[in-house]
């Protein structure tokens, strides 16, 4: 991923026209990259999840360790009641990480370098927060929550709600795009330095000399801007997803909805009906 491709945006490869031209779908570099990332993650899931046995081998032990780390992280951050979101968090992390690293191939464009892709991931988080708010409080209770604690701060609460997906989007996109721009500047500077280094040679020789200073140094910087930064941004984005959903679906308070159970009174056993005749154990008197 370089700065020039970021400034131009995703290139449109071809268009699909439907309904006699009423609908046009643009297939861009990002679209192809998204399909590639989906295919990579799906293949990894199939390969790593195949052949599970009771006595795990090295591959299965490694996969189980990663899955346990994911579930422990979700339980620690979101609470045990939100463990159902562990697969979602893992999917978001994998999509972000592989979406960034796929740009290193120089064949595909990084999906996280497209603002709309990151915005779509952020909106998924926001919609899940809204869903949990409505599920816990009801629709009108959820709307009323924007007027709490006092009604006059309602506009502030609404702005905060809108800024949540925007802040997640620009944080992730800005870091990935910033790393690409810095790498392009480094490449340009090293290319200029290489030209100055061979300036003393005859023009016919200097024109065919490769920019040798661009070899080695950019690879070291790429370890940070592409690998480490991509890993950290995927983790931060997943962590923010967990935090926001956990705020919308807090742990239930023990005994909040529990009804006080009163001890049941023992039922009195009714004596058998005597029909007005008194029964005694004494023998009847004979006259």
BAKE-792132 format. One record per residue: residue in three letters; x, y, z of N, C-alpha, C, CB in turn. Coordinates in steps of 0.2 Angstrom, whole numbers, plus 5000, padded with zeros to 4 digits. Glycine has a CB too. Layout:
N
ALAXYZXYZXYZXYZ;...
***
This chain:
287
UNK500449945000500050005000500450065000499550005006;UNK500350114995500750174995500350234995501250174988;UNK500650294996500350354996499950374990500750404998;UNK500250354984499850374978499250334977500350354972;UNK499250274979498550234978498050264983498750164979;UNK498250284989497850314994497550374991498150325000;UNK497950414988497650484986497150474980498250524983;UNK497250414976496850404970496250364972497150364965;UNK496250334978495750284980495750224976495050324979;UNK495250184978495150114974495050124967494650074978;UNK495350094963495250094955494650054954495850074952;UNK494250074949493650034947493949994941493050084944;UNK493849924942494049874937493549864932494249814941;UNK492949854934492449844929491749864932492449774925;UNK491249874928490549884930490049834928490349954928;UNK489549814932489049774931488449814931489049714936;UNK488049804925487449844924486849794924487449884917;UNK486349814928485749774929485149814927485749744936;UNK484549784925483949814924483949874919483649844931;UNK484249854913484349894908484649964910483649914905;UNK485149964914485550024915485350054921485550064910;UNK484750034925484450064930484950054936483750044932;UNK485350004937485749984942486449974940485449934947;UNK486950004942487649994940488049984947487950054937;UNK488349924946488849904952489549914950488649834954;UNK489949954953490649954952491049904956490850034954;UNK491449864952491949814955492549854956491949754951;UNK492749864962493449904963493949854965493349964968;UNK494549884966495149844969494949824976495749884969;UNK494549864980494349844987493849784987494049904990;UNK493449784982492949734981493349664980492449744975;UNK493849664976494149604975494549584981494649614969;UNK494849634984495249624990494749594996495549684993;UNK494149614996493749595001493549515000493049635001;UNK493449494994493349424992493949384994493149424984;UNK494549414992495149374994495249365001495749414991;UNK495049415005495149415013494649365015495049475016;UNK494049365013493449315015493749245013492849335011;UNK493949235007494249165005494749145010494449164998;UNK495249185011495849165015495549145022496349225016;UNK495149195025494949175032494549115032494549235035;UNK494049105027493649045027494148975026493149045021;UNK494648985022495048925021495448905027495548935015;UNK495648955031496048945037495548915042496249015040;UNK494948945042494448915047494348835046493848955047;UNK494248825039494148755038494748705039493948745030;UNK495348735037495948695038496048685046496548725035;UNK496048735049496248735056495748695061496348805059;UNK495048695058494548665062494448595060493948705061;UNK494848565055494748495052495148445057494948495045;UNK494848385058495148335061495248345068495848325058;UNK494748375072494848385079494748315083494248435081;UNK495148305087495148235091495248255098495748195089;UNK495048195102495148205110495848215112494848145113;UNK496248185108497048195110497348245105497348125110;UNK497348305106497548355101498248355099497448425103;UNK498448365093499148365091499348435092499148345084;UNK499948455088500148525089499748575086500848525086;UNK499448565080499048605077498448625081498848585070;UNK498048565083497448575087497648615094497148505088;UNK498148595097498348625103498448705102498948595106;UNK498748725097498848795095498248825094499348805089;UNK497748795090497148825089496648835095496748785083;UNK496748785099496348785105496548835110496348715109;UNK497248845110497548905114497348965112498348895114;UNK497248975105497049045102496349055104497149045095;UNK495949005103495249015105495049025112494848945102;UNK495448995116495349005124495649075125495848955128;UNK496149095122496349165124495849215121496949185120;UNK495449205116494949245113494349245118494749225106;UNK494149185120493549185125493749215132493349115126;UNK494349205134494549235140494549315140495249205143;UNK494849335134494849405133494149435133495149425127;UNK493649405129492949425129492649425136492549385124;UNK492749375140492449365146492749415151492549295149;UNK493349435151493649485155493449555153494449485155;UNK493349565147493149635145492449645145493449645138;UNK492049595142491349605142490849575147491149575135;UNK491149525150490749485155490549415152490149525157;UNK490449375157490249305155489649305151490249255161;UNK489149345152488549345149488549365142488049395153;UNK489149395140489249415133489749375129489549485133;UNK489849315131490249265128490049245121490349205132;UNK489349255119489049245113489349285107488349255113;UNK489749345109490049385105490749375103489949465107;UNK491049315106491749295105491849285097491849235109;UNK491349245094491549235087491549295083491049185084;UNK491049345084491049405081491749445082490449455083;UNK491949455088492549485089493149455086492749485097;UNK493149385086493749355082493649365074493649275083;UNK493049375072492949385065493249455063492249375063;UNK493049505067493249575066493949575066492949615071;UNK494349545071495049545072495349515065495249515078;UNK495149465063495449425057495349465051495149355056;UNK494749495050494549535044495049595044493849555044;UNK495149635050495549695050496249675049495449725057;UNK496549625052497249605051497349585044497349545056;UNK497049535042497149505035496949565030496749445033;UNK496449605031496349655026496949705026495749695029;UNK497249715031497849765031498449725028498049785038;UNK498549665030499149635027499149615020499349565032;UNK498549605017498449585010498749635006497749575009;UNK498849705008499149755004499949745003499049815007;UNK500249695007500949685006501049645000501249645012;UNK500549614997500649574991500849614985500049524990;UNK500649674986500649724980500249704974501449724978;UNK499849654975499349634970498649654972499349554969;UNK498449644979497849674981497949734985497549614986;UNK497449774985497449834989497149824996496949894986;UNK497449855001497249845008496549865009497649885013;UNK496049815012495349835013495349895018494949775015;UNK495749895023495749945028495950015026496049925034;UNK496250015020496450085017495850115013496950075012;UNK495250075013494650105011494150125016494250055006;UNK494050195016493650225022492950185023493550295021;UNK492650165017491950135017491950075021491650135011;UNK492450035020492549965023492549975030493149925020;UNK492950015033493050025040492450055043493650065042;UNK492150095039491450125042490950075042491250185037;UNK490950025037490449975038490549925044490449935032;UNK491149915046491349875052491149915058492049855052;UNK491249975058491050015064490250025065491350095063;UNK489950025059489150025060488949965062488850045053;UNK489249905061489049845064489049845071489449785061;UNK489549875074489649885081489049925084490349905083;UNK488949985081488450025083487749995083488450095079;UNK487649965078486949925077486849875082486849895070;UNK487349835084487349795090487249825096487949745090;UNK487549885097487449925103486649945104487849985104;UNK486449965098485749985098485249925099485550025091;UNK485449875096485049815097485049795105485249755093;UNK485549795108485649775115485249825119486349765117;UNK485249885118484949945121484149935121485150005119;UNK483949915115483249905114482949845117483049905106;UNK483449785117483249725120483149725128483749675118;UNK483649765131483649775138483149825141484349795140;UNK483049875137482549935140481949935136482949995139;UNK481849905130481249915126481449975122480649925131;UNK481049985116481150035112481050105115480650035106;UNK480550115118480450185121480950195127479750195124;UNK481050145131481550155136482250165133481650085140;UNK482450145127483050155124483050225122483150105118;UNK482550255119482450325117482550365123481850335113;UNK482250345128482250385134482950395137481750365140;UNK483350345136484050345139484450405136484350275137;UNK484250425130484650485128484450555131484450495120;UNK483950555135483750615139484050605146482950615139;UNK484350555148484650545155485350575155484650475157;UNK485550605161485150605167484650665167485650615173;UNK484750715163484350775162484150785155484650835166;UNK483550805154483350815147483750865142482650835147;UNK484050915145484350965141485050945138484451025145;UNK485250885140485950855137485750805132486350825143;UNK485150805130484950755124485350765118484250765123;UNK485450835116485850845110486550815111485950915108;UNK486850825117487550795118487550725117487750825125;UNK487050685120487050615120486950595112486450585124;UNK486550625108486450605101487150615097485950645098;UNK487450675099488150685095488650635097488350755097;UNK488650615104489050555106488950495103489050555114;UNK488250475102488050415098488350415091487350405099;UNK488250475088488450475081489250475080488150535077;UNK489550505085490250505085490650445086490550565089;UNK490250395089490550325091490850295085490050285095;UNK490350275079490650245074491150285070490050225069;UNK491050355070491550395066492250395069491250465066;UNK492250395076492850395079493250325078492850405086;UNK492850275078493150205077493450205070492650155078;UNK493050235065493250235058493850265057492650255054;UNK493850335059494450375057495050355061494250445058;UNK494950325067495550305071495950245067495350275078;UNK495550195065495850145061496050165054495250085060;UNK495650195050495850215044496450265044495250245040;UNK496450305049496950355049497650325050496850405054;UNK497650275055498350245056498550205050498250205062;UNK498150165047498350125041498550175036497750085039;UNK498150225034498350275029498950315030497750315027;UNK499050335036499650365038500250325037499550395045;UNK500250265039500850225038500950215031500650155041;UNK500450215026500650205019500950265016499950195015;UNK500650325019500950395016501650395019500550455019;UNK501850375025502550385027502950335023502550365035;UNK502750275022503150235018503250255011502850165017;UNK502850295008502950325001503450375002502250344998;UNK503450415007503850475008504550445009503750515014;UNK504650385013505350355014505550335007505250305019;UNK505150295003505350274997505650324992504850234993;UNK505250384992505450444988506050474990504850494988;UNK506150474997506750504999507350464998506750525007;UNK507350394999507850354997508050354990507750285000;UNK507550354986507650364978508050424977506950354975;UNK507850484980508250544978508950534981507850604981;UNK509050504987509750494990510150454985509650464997;UNK509850404982510250354978510450394972509750294976;UNK510050434969510250474963510750524965509650514961;UNK510750554971511350594973511950554974511150634979;UNK511950494976512450454977512850434971512250394981;UNK512550424965512850414959512850464954512450354956;UNK512750534957512850584953513450604950512550654957;UNK514050574953514750594951514850544945515250574956;UNK514450494944514550444938514350474931514250374939;UNK514650454926514350474919513650464919514750444914;UNK513250514915512550514915512350444912512350564910;UNK512650414907512450354904512450294909512950334898;UNK512950294914512950244919512450264925513650234922;UNK512450324927512050344933511250334931512150414934;UNK511050334925510350324923510150254923510250354916;UNK510650204923510450134923510550104930510750094918;UNK510850144935510950124942510350114946511450164945;UNK510150054949509550054953509650094959509449974955;UNK509050114962509050144969509250094974508350184970;UNK509850084975510050034980509850054987510850024980;UNK509850114989509650134996508950114997509750214997;UNK508550094992507850074994507750004996507350094988;UNK508349974996508449904997508649895005508949864993;UNK508249855009508349845016508049895021509149845016;UNK508149955020507850005025507150005025508150075023;UNK506750005019506050005019505749945022505750015012;UNK506149885021505849825024505849825031506349765021;UNK506349855034506349865042505749905044507049895044;UNK505649965041505150005042504449975041505150075039;UNK504449935036503749895035503549845040503849855028;UNK504049825044503949775050503449815055504549755053;UNK503649885055503249925060502549945057503649975063;UNK502649985051502050015048501549965046502250065043;UNK501749905043501249865040501149805045501549835034;UNK501649775048501449715052501249735059502149665053;UNK501649765063501549785070500949835070502149815073;UNK500949885066500349935066499749895064500549995062;UNK499749855059499149825057498849775063499249775051;UNK499349745066499149695072498849735077499749655074;UNK499149795079498849835084498249865083499449895086;UNK498149895077497549925075496949875075497549955068;UNK497049815073496549765073496349745080496849695069;UNK496849745085496749735092496349785095497349715095;UNK496549855093496149905096495449915094496549975094;UNK495349905087494649905085494249845088494749895077;UNK494549785089494149735092494049755099494549665091;UNK494449785103494449805110493849855110495049825113;UNK493849905106493349955106492649925105493450015101;UNK492649875100491949845099491749805105492049785094;UNK492149775109491949745115491749795120492549695118;UNK492149845121491949895126491249925125492449945127;UNK491149945119490449975117489849935118490550005110;UNK489949865116489449825117489349805124489549755113;UNK489849795128489849785135489449845139490449775138;UNK489549905136489149955139488449955138489450025137;UNK488249935132487549925130487249865133487549925122;UNK487649815135487349755138487749745144487349695133;UNK487649775150487949765156487749705159487949825161;UNK488149675164487949615168487349625172488549595172;UNK486949585172486349585176486549595184485849535175;UNK486149635187486249645194485949585198485949705197;UNK486349545202486049485206485449505210486549455210;UNK484849475209484249485213483849545210484449495220;UNK484049575205483649635202482949615200484049665196;UNK482949565197482249545194481949485198482349525187;UNK482349465203482149405207481549425211482649375211;UNK481049385211480449395216480549355222479849365212;UNK480449395227480449365234480049305235480349425239;UNK480349255237479949195237479749185245480349135235;UNK479149185246478949175253478849095254478249205254;UNK479049075260478949005262478248985262479248985269;UNK478148925259477448905258477248875265477348845253;UNK476648895267476348865273476148795272475748915276;UNK476248755278476048685278475348685278476448645283;UNK475048645274474248635274474048585280474048605267;UNK473548615283473348575289472948515286472848615293;UNK473048455289472648395287472048395290473048335288;UNK471548385286470848385289470648315292470348405284;UNK470348315298470148255301469548225297469948265309;UNK469548165297469048125293468348145296469148055293;UNK467848155292467248175294466948115299466748185288;UNK466648135305466348095309465548085309466548115317;UNK465248125305464548125304464148125310464348055300;UNK464448165315464148185321464148125326463348195320;UNK464548075325464648015330465248025333464447955326;UNK465348025339465948025343466247965343465948065349;UNK466847955341467247885341467647885347467647875335;UNK467647835351468047825357468347755356467647835363;UNK468847745360469247685361468947635366469947695362;UNK468547675370468247625376467647585374467947675382;UNK467647525377467047475374466447505376467147405378;UNK465947485372465247515373464947485379464847495366;UNK464547525383464247495389463647455388464047555393;UNK463647395391463047355390462547355396463347275389;UNK461947365394461447375400461247305402460847415397;
***
